């Protein structure tokens, strides 16, 4: 396994601020946990280099041991002992995605991306202080919305004027639909209203506190709205029906 630079999640000079411990923690939580997820407690990961430590990529391989591994043994660092050979595309396994319809490719990419979010929302409930964890996730989501709205808006190129409530509401509708949500879009009392009868993103997760997860996730849209036009008002409300949560956003101009 090799992830060459530049690392997509730490663009530009941001990677200089990432310590070894952060990248290592991700390996323990993902690559080191794959054996557990697959029901094979003997499977571990050997890391031969990480980009954050100045090496030309994050690389390593999986190794099946002769005994079950303790949690602290699931990832081993072998810096300087081994290096990954040159990549040979002809020897690598792969899916014949060239035969896949475009709709299937888009669904696959969407599910891969959104599973990161589903995992975060579920894991925050296991923290010793889930309310504080949710507040921190909401803070980070708001910062992400502030930082990335301009690029995301440019890619979607909404037809309405960029400084209007209509423009942001149409952008939010496109983003929600891109995440496989079914959106009802209407104008009411001078505002634009987007409604989800079901919040499909969290279905099947068994969340103990769906409203708390929604508050955290909604930080993303709040940040994006503030970056789009700081004089807009974005209101969010929800309704719980059994284990299902429906939600609504209202976009309007501040009076």
C-alpha positions, -999 to +999 in steps of 0.1 A: +000+000+000+015+034-009+000+069-008+025+092-027+028+129-020+011+153-021-012+140+006-047+151-004-059+157+032-030+180+040-027+203+010+003+225+005+022+236+036-005+223+060+014+190+061+042+207+080+019+211+110+010+174+112+031+156+138+041+119+136+016+110+163-014+122+143-006+102+112+003+072+133-030+074+151-048+072+117-029+041+109-038+025+142-075+034+137-077+023+101-050+000+087-043-015+121-080-022+126-087-039+093-079-073+108-104-068+135-130-056+110-124-086+088-126-110+117-089-119+115-071-108+148-037-120+134-036-094+106-014-064+112+001-035+092+039-028+088+045+009+080+078+015+062+074+053+059+051+083+063+051+116+044+047+136+076+081+123+086+097+136+054+096+103+035+084+101-001+049+087+007+030+068+033+037+032+026+036-003+041+020-037+038-003-061+056+012-092+074-007-121+088+010-133+120+009-167+136-010-155+167-036-130+176-022-095+180-026-072+209-041-037+201-006-021+204+009-047+180-015-041+151+008-014+136+046-018+135+070+008+121+099-005+101+116+028+091+150+022+074+146-016+074+125-020+043+113+001+014+085-004-010+095-016-045+085+002-076+048-001-085+040-025-112+005-018-125+003-051-144+008-071-112-017-051-092-053-064-086-081-041-098-117-038-107-128-035-144-144-001-137-143+007-174-174-015-178-193+003-151-221+027-160-213+063-150-241+063-124-225+033-107-191+051-106-207+082-091-225+062-064-193+044-055-174+077-051-202+092-031-205+063-007-167+062-002-167+100+007-198+100+028-187+069+049-160+091+064-188+114+077-210+085+089-181+070+108-173+104+125-209+109+136-211+074+151-177+075+168-183+108+185-211+092+206-185+068+221-164+096+235-165+100+273-181+134+268-201+131+236-216+166+239-181+182+240-170+159+211-200+170+191-193+207+197-157+202+186-168+184+154-193+212+148-165+238+152-143+220+127-172+215+103-179+252+104-142+260+096-143+235+067-174+253+053-158+287+056-126+275+039-139+254+011-172+271+001-157+293-026-142+263-044-173+242-040-196+270-052-173+276-082-176+239-092-214+239-090-217+274-106-252+282-094-272+302-119-287+327-094-268+359-084-239+349-061-248+374-034-284+362-030-302+339-007-315+320-037-280+313-049-269+298-015-302+278-012-297+263-047-261+254-038-272+238-006-298+218-024-272+206-049-248+196-021-275+176-002-287+159-034-251+150-042-250+131-008-281+111-020-306+131+001-341+136-013-347+174-010-380+193-012-372+229-023-398+257-020-401+294-013-422+305+016-427+338+034-398+354+016-373+326+024-361+295+007-369+263+025-351+229+020-367+199+036-356+163+041-383+138+051-355+114+061-319+122+069-305+093+049-269+100+058-273+085+093-298+057+086-287+024+099-260+038+122-281+033+154-272+067+167-282+074+203-285+112+197-294+120+160-301+157+169-266+160+184-251+145+152-272+169+131-260+199+151-224+189+145-229+182+108-249+215+103-218+234+112-206+227+077-235+245+061-234+273+087-198+280+078-205+278+041-234+302+044-213+327+064-186+326+037-212+330+009-229+361+025-224+370+061-258+389+061-278+357+053-297+338+080-295+300+079-320+283+103-322+246+109-349+227+127-357+190+130-384+165+140-379+131+155-403+103+146-392+071+163-356+064+151-360+086+121-352+123+119-365+148+094-349+182+090-354+216+074-332+245+065-345+280+060-324+306+040-333+342+043-318+377+043-314+393+077-338+421+083 
